[in-house]
């Protein structure tokens, strides 16, 4: 009889094979459990990241809204109310009708601009190009503006989309007026079947894009772009002007 046919040896080999199979199954279960634990931890980490990102977006949104309220309040208090008080004082002291008329006209222009900032007039009746044109018209007193428009296929934008893109353009242009010291502003709007794009270029002093990433203006643009599922990019170098590009695909 062969050695392996011996009942004792056969039982020993069977025990060894059985133990090996059990160990193999145990090892497989162990590493499978480790794998699922790792996947679960990664999912929990991703969920925490998403929650933290949403919380940051909410905080940024609140900050942006408060900044807008403060800016409008400052415009009302420092500009409009101040001019009206001076007009009232002039009326009660030594009224000069020409000066009074000029101050009242300035007050009307300020009130119209503040109203425009709060809600663009004729939003439903105007397309995006007309909204930009109306906003830029009074600014042409301060610098040369070239506004151009191209269209392959006219596609109606919803009122919320028009308003958000208009606000993005407003934010960029207001920052240029405040900081860029530019003399020329080139703006191009493109509307087509598949996307809408906006490009704004100035010849001002430019800035270092690596050092201008925390301002509320940029957060405002980021929030509005995200709400539109669009993308944007700044390009600038000190003393070489700057350019801004916004791009949003249409949902087909």
Protein Blocks (a to p, Z undefined) as FASTA:
>chain_A
ZZklpmklmmmmmmmmmmmmmmmmmmmmmmmmmmmmmmmmmmmmmmmmmmmmmmmmmmmm
mmmmmmmmmmmmmmmmmmmmmmmmmmmmmmmmmccfklmmmmmmmmmmmmmmmmmmmocg
hklmpcfklmmmmmmmmmmmmpccddddddfbdcdddfklmmmmmmmmmmmmmmmmmmno
pabdcddddddfkbccdddddfbebpafklmmmbfklmmmmmmmmmnopacdddddehia
paddddddddZZ
